[in-house]
Amino acid sequence: MNPDFAASIQSRLSELIAFRHDLHAHPEMSFEEKRTSSKVLERLRQISGLTIRDGLAGGTGICATINADKKGPCVLLRADMDALPIEELSDLPYKSECPGMMHACGHDGHTTALLGAAYALTDHADSLTGPVKLCFQPAEEQGCGGQRMIDDGVLEDPHVEAAFALHGWPDLEVGHILSVPGPILAATSPFEIEFTGCGTHAAYPHKGTDLLVAVAQLVTNAQAIRTRLIDPINPIVVSFTQINGGFTHNVLPETCHVKGTIRALDAKAHATAKQQLQHFVQSTAATFSIQADLRFIEDYPVLINDPDCAALVAEVAVDTFGAEMVTTKSNPSMGGEDFAFFAQHVPSAMFRLGLRPKGALEYPNLHNPHFNFNDDAIATGAIMHSNIAHRFQQKRLA
C-alpha cells in the first residue's frame, strides 16, 4: 500500500498554488532562471532530509536528493523551470510582470508539482527503499538544459535507474493522465539560413541578384523533403517560420535571413531531412549565384518512452485515480522536449497531465499568449510523481 502522499500535498495545496502564481508572475528565460531557482531553493532548504546540489547547468539547475545515502534503487523526477518570449494577453491577477515573457508552456506548474512531491516524499521518506532525486532543470525551451544537467552528473552518485517527468496537456481534461510507450515527442532542429547577394535597383534585377526569388524557390522545393525524399509513413515537418529581407519597395536586398524548424519522430528520417535541406540550400545558392550559410541551432532527440516505465505510470494512475481517468493510446506529438536527453541514458517516461477544466470544450494551448497552467492539476501531478517514485522502488525490490 502506498503512503498517504495525497494528504501531505493537500495540506500544503494553497501554499503550492500561491507559489505557482508567484512563478507565473515572474517568468525567466532559458539559463536566466535566477529568481525562480532561488525561490525553489528557499523552499527546498526548509525541508529536512534533502541533500541539495545547486548551481548546475550553468548556474540555475538544482538536484535535491531524498535518502541520498540509502542503498536501493534510485529514481529521478524532473521538472523544467524556464519561460517563453511571448507577451501574455491574459487578465489574470498574477499575469506576467515581465514584458515579452510568460509561462506559456506550464513550467511554473511543472516546478510546483515537483515541489509538492518533495514535501510528500520527505514526509514519508521511511517508506522509500532508495534515493529519489528531484531535478529542477533550466533551459528546456532552448539551450539543451537537460543535457547540461546530465553533464553535471545528476544521473550519478547515486546512479539513477529510471527517470520520470510530466507535461501539462490542454487537450486532456483535468484529472486525467495519458501514458504511452514509444516515440511521443519529435526530434527538433531549429535552423537559420543567411543569404547574401548583390543588391540592386528593383528596376534592374539583371544587375544584381534577387534573394527573395531564391528564398521563395527554396521554400517551395524543400517541401519535397517531406513529400518525396522521406518514407511517407514517417511523420516529419519542415517549416519555414521567418523570412526577413529588404527594407523598401524598389530595392532588391543584399541579405536575407530565414528561420525554420525540422521535426521528425524517426532519428534516421530526421538526419536525412537535415542533409537534404543542406543540399537544397546549396543548390539554390548555386542556381542564383548567391552565398548561403545554413546553421542548425541545436538538436533535441526524439523522446521515446520506455515501455516498462510508461506501463508503470499507467498502473500508478489507474490505482490512484481509476481506469476511467487513464489513457494508454494516443498519437505522438510533433512538439519537442529535452527530457529526451534523459531517455537516451536511462529508462524513462514522460506522461501527460490533463489541464482542460471539466466540462470545457477547449482550453488555450501551449505557447499561446492566453495559456495558464490549471491550478486544479497541481495536486494530481504531485501525487503522480510521489506514487511513481514509491512504486518504482517497490517493484525493483520485489
C-alpha positions in Angstrom: 0.0 0.0 0.0 1.2 3.5 -0.9 1.8 6.0 1.9 -0.8 8.8 2.0 1.1 11.2 -0.2 -2.2 12.9 -1.1 -2.7 14.1 2.4 0.7 15.7 2.6 0.1 17.5 -0.7 -3.5 18.6 0.1 -2.3 20.1 3.4 0.0 22.4 1.5 -2.1 22.9 -1.6 -3.0 26.6 -1.0 0.7 27.3 -0.4 1.7 25.5 -3.6 -0.9 27.4 -5.6 0.4 30.7 -4.3 3.9 29.5 -5.1 2.9 28.8 -8.7 1.2 32.2 -9.1 4.4 33.9 -8.0 6.4 31.9 -10.5 3.9 32.8 -13.2 4.1 36.5 -12.5 7.9 36.4 -12.7 8.9 34.3 -15.7 12.5 34.0 -16.7 14.1 32.8 -20.0 16.4 29.8 -20.5 19.5 29.9 -18.3 18.3 33.1 -16.7 16.0 31.4 -14.1 17.9 33.1 -11.2 14.8 34.2 -9.2 12.9 31.0 -10.0 15.9 28.9 -8.9 16.3 30.9 -5.7 12.6 30.5 -4.8 12.8 26.8 -5.3 16.0 26.6 -3.2 14.4 28.6 -0.5 11.6 26.1 -0.2 13.8 23.0 -0.5 16.1 24.3 2.2 13.2 24.4 4.6 12.6 20.6 4.1 14.6 18.4 6.3 16.2 15.2 4.8 17.3 16.7 1.5 20.8 16.7 0.1 20.9 19.6 -2.3 23.2 20.5 -5.2 22.6 23.8 -6.8 24.4 26.0 -9.4 24.0 23.2 -12.0 23.7 23.5 -15.8 25.3 27.0 -16.0 24.0 28.2 -12.6 20.3 27.7 -12.1 19.8 24.0 -12.0 19.0 22.1 -8.8 19.1 18.5 -7.8 17.7 17.6 -4.4 18.0 14.0 -3.2 15.9 12.2 -0.6 17.7 9.4 1.2 20.9 10.2 -0.6 22.9 7.6 1.5 20.3 4.9 1.4 21.2 1.7 -0.6 18.5 0.8 -3.0 17.1 1.7 -6.5 17.4 5.4 -7.3 14.7 7.2 -9.3 14.8 10.7 -10.7 11.8 13.1 -11.1 12.3 16.1 -13.3 10.7 19.5 -13.8 11.6 22.3 -16.1 11.6 26.0 -15.0 12.1 28.3 -18.0 9.5 30.6 -19.7 9.0 31.7 -23.3 9.5 35.0 -25.2 5.7 35.6 -25.5 3.7 38.7 -24.4 1.0 37.5 -22.0 -2.5 38.6 -23.0 -4.5 37.2 -20.1 -6.2 39.3 -17.4 -5.0 37.1 -14.5 -4.3 38.8 -11.3 -0.9 37.1 -11.3 -0.2 37.7 -15.0 3.4 38.1 -16.1 5.1 41.3 -14.8 8.0 40.8 -17.3 7.3 42.4 -20.7 7.7 40.0 -23.6 7.9 36.9 -21.3 5.4 34.4 -19.9 5.0 30.9 -18.7 3.2 29.8 -21.8 4.3 26.1 -21.6 3.3 25.4 -18.0 6.8 25.1 -16.5 5.6 27.1 -13.5 3.1 24.2 -12.9 5.7 21.5 -13.5 8.0 23.1 -11.0 5.3 23.5 -8.4 4.1 19.9 -8.8 7.6 18.6 -8.2 7.9 20.8 -5.2 4.7 19.3 -3.9 6.2 15.8 -4.4 9.3 17.0 -2.4 7.1 17.7 0.6 5.2 14.4 0.3 8.1 12.2 -0.3 10.2 13.6 2.5 7.1 13.3 4.8 7.2 9.5 4.0 11.0 9.1 3.4 11.0 5.9 5.6 8.7 4.2 3.1 11.2 4.7 0.3 13.6 1.9 -0.3 16.3 4.0 -2.1 17.2 7.6 -3.1 14.8 9.8 -5.0 16.4 12.7 -7.0 14.3 15.8 -7.6 15.7 17.6 -10.7 14.7 21.2 -11.3 16.1 21.9 -14.7 16.7 25.2 -16.6 16.5 25.8 -20.3 14.1 23.2 -21.7 12.8 25.6 -24.3 16.2 26.3 -25.8 19.8 25.5 -24.8 19.5 21.8 -24.1 19.3 22.3 -20.3 18.5 18.6 -19.8 21.8 17.6 -21.4 23.6 20.2 -19.3 22.1 18.7 -16.1 23.3 15.2 -17.2 26.8 16.6 -18.0 26.9 17.9 -14.4 26.2 14.4 -13.0 22.6 14.3 -12.0 22.3 10.7 -13.2 25.2 9.6 -11.0 26.2 9.4 -7.3 24.0 7.6 -6.8 23.3 6.1 -10.2 19.7 6.7 -11.5 17.9 3.6 -12.7 14.9 5.4 -14.2 13.6 8.9 -14.8 10.1 10.3 -15.0 8.6 13.7 -15.9 5.1 15.2 -16.6 3.9 17.8 -19.0 0.6 19.7 -18.6 -1.7 19.0 -21.6 -4.5 21.3 -22.5 -6.2 18.8 -24.8 -6.7 16.5 -21.8 -9.3 17.1 -19.2 -8.0 17.9 -15.7 -7.6 14.8 -13.5 -6.8 12.6 -16.5 -3.4 11.0 -17.2 -2.0 9.9 -20.5 0.9 7.5 -20.6 2.0 5.7 -23.8 5.2 3.8 -24.8 7.5 4.5 -27.7 8.1 7.8 -29.5 5.9 10.5 -28.0 7.6 13.8 -29.0 9.7 14.7 -32.0 13.3 15.3 -32.6 13.7 19.0 -33.4 16.3 21.0 -35.3 15.7 24.8 -35.5 17.7 26.3 -38.3 18.8 29.7 -39.7 20.0 30.5 -43.2 21.8 33.6 -44.1 21.6 34.5 -47.8 24.0 37.1 -49.3 23.9 38.5 -52.8 24.3 41.7 -54.7 21.7 44.4 -54.1 20.3 46.5 -56.9 17.5 48.7 -58.0 14.3 46.7 -58.5 14.0 48.1 -62.0 17.3 46.5 -63.0 17.3 43.0 -61.4 19.8 41.7 -64.0 22.5 44.0 -62.4 22.3 42.2 -59.1 20.7 39.1 -57.5 17.2 38.6 -56.3 17.5 36.9 -53.0 13.7 36.8 -52.4 13.1 34.8 -55.5 15.8 32.4 -54.4 14.3 32.1 -51.0 10.8 31.5 -52.4 12.2 28.8 -54.7 13.9 27.1 -51.7 10.7 27.2 -49.6 8.8 25.5 -52.4 11.5 23.0 -53.3 12.2 22.0 -49.7 8.6 20.6 -49.4 9.9 17.7 -51.5 11.8 16.6 -48.4 8.6 15.7 -46.7 6.6 14.5 -49.8 9.2 12.8 -51.9 12.5 12.1 -50.1 11.3 10.6 -46.8 9.2 7.4 -46.4 5.6 8.8 -46.2 4.8 6.6 -43.1 7.4 8.6 -41.1 5.9 11.8 -39.7 8.1 14.8 -40.4 7.7 18.5 -40.6 9.8 21.0 -42.5 8.6 24.5 -41.7 9.9 27.9 -42.7 8.8 30.4 -40.0 10.6 33.7 -40.7 11.8 35.4 -43.8 13.5 38.8 -43.2 14.9 40.6 -46.2 14.6 44.0 -47.8 13.6 47.4 -46.5 11.7 49.2 -49.2 9.6 48.7 -52.4 12.2 49.5 -55.1 15.5 47.8 -53.9 16.5 44.2 -54.1 18.3 43.4 -50.8 21.9 42.2 -50.3 21.0 39.9 -47.4 18.0 37.8 -46.4 17.7 35.9 -43.1 15.5 32.8 -42.9 14.4 30.7 -39.9 12.6 27.4 -39.6 12.5 24.0 -38.0 12.7 20.3 -38.9 10.8 17.8 -36.7 10.6 14.1 -37.0 9.6 11.0 -35.0 12.3 8.8 -36.5 16.0 9.5 -36.0 17.0 8.3 -39.4 14.4 10.4 -41.2 15.4 13.4 -39.1 19.1 13.0 -40.2 18.0 12.6 -43.8 15.9 15.7 -43.7 18.8 17.8 -42.4 21.1 16.5 -45.1 18.5 17.2 -47.8 17.9 20.7 -46.6 21.6 21.4 -46.8 21.5 20.1 -50.3 18.6 22.3 -51.3 20.2 25.4 -49.8 23.5 24.9 -51.6 21.8 24.1 -54.9 19.6 27.2 -54.6 22.7 29.3 -53.9 24.4 27.8 -57.0 21.4 28.4 -59.2 21.1 32.1 -58.3 24.8 32.8 -57.9 24.5 33.8 -54.3 26.0 32.8 -51.0 24.0 30.8 -48.4 25.0 29.7 -44.9 22.8 27.1 -43.2 23.2 26.7 -39.4 21.3 24.3 -37.2 20.9 25.9 -33.8 20.6 22.8 -31.6 19.2 19.3 -31.9 16.8 17.7 -29.5 16.4 13.9 -30.0 13.1 12.0 -30.3 11.6 11.4 -26.8 11.0 7.7 -26.6 9.1 6.4 -23.6 10.5 3.1 -22.2 7.6 0.6 -22.4 8.1 -0.7 -18.8 8.3 2.9 -17.4 5.2 4.0 -19.4 3.3 0.9 -18.1 4.3 1.7 -14.5 3.0 5.3 -14.9 -0.3 4.0 -16.2 -0.6 1.4 -13.5 0.0 4.0 -10.8 -2.5 6.3 -12.4 -5.2 3.6 -12.6 -4.6 2.6 -9.0 -4.6 6.2 -7.8 -7.4 7.8 -9.8 -9.3 4.9 -11.5 -9.1 3.4 -15.0 -11.6 5.9 -16.4 -9.1 8.7 -15.8 -6.2 7.0 -17.7 -5.4 6.8 -21.4 -2.7 4.5 -22.8 -3.1 5.0 -26.5 -2.5 8.3 -28.4 -0.8 9.6 -31.4 2.6 11.2 -30.7 3.1 15.0 -30.9 5.5 16.9 -33.2 6.5 19.1 -30.4 9.9 18.6 -28.9 11.1 18.0 -25.3 14.6 17.9 -23.9 13.6 15.3 -21.4 14.6 13.2 -24.4 18.2 13.5 -23.3 17.4 11.7 -20.0 15.7 9.0 -22.0 18.8 8.4 -24.0 20.7 7.5 -20.9 18.2 5.7 -18.6 14.8 4.1 -19.0 12.4 7.0 -18.8 8.8 8.1 -19.3 7.0 11.4 -19.6 3.3 11.4 -19.0 0.7 14.0 -20.0 -1.3 15.7 -17.2 -4.7 17.0 -18.0 -5.3 20.7 -17.8 -8.6 21.4 -19.6 -11.3 22.4 -17.0 -14.0 19.8 -16.5 -16.9 20.5 -18.9 -14.9 22.9 -21.1 -14.8 22.1 -24.8 -11.4 23.8 -25.3 -8.5 25.5 -23.4 -5.7 27.8 -24.6 -3.0 25.7 -26.0 0.7 25.6 -25.1 2.7 28.5 -26.4 -0.4 30.6 -26.6 -0.5 34.1 -25.0 -3.6 33.2 -23.1 -2.3 29.9 -21.7 -2.3 29.3 -17.9 -1.5 26.1 -16.1 -4.6 24.9 -14.3 -4.2 25.0 -10.5 -6.5 22.0 -10.3 -3.8 19.9 -11.8 -1.1 20.6 -9.3 -2.2 18.1 -6.7 -2.7 15.4 -9.4 0.8 16.0 -10.7 2.4 16.0 -7.3 0.6 12.8 -6.3 1.6 11.1 -9.5 5.3 12.0 -9.0 5.2 10.7 -5.4 3.4 7.4 -6.2 5.6 6.7 -9.3 8.8 7.0 -7.3 7.5 4.8 -4.5 6.0 2.2 -6.9 9.2 2.0 -9.0 11.3 1.3 -5.9 8.9 -1.3 -4.6 8.9 -3.1 -8.0 12.7 -3.0 -8.3 13.0 -4.8 -4.9 10.1 -7.2 -5.4 
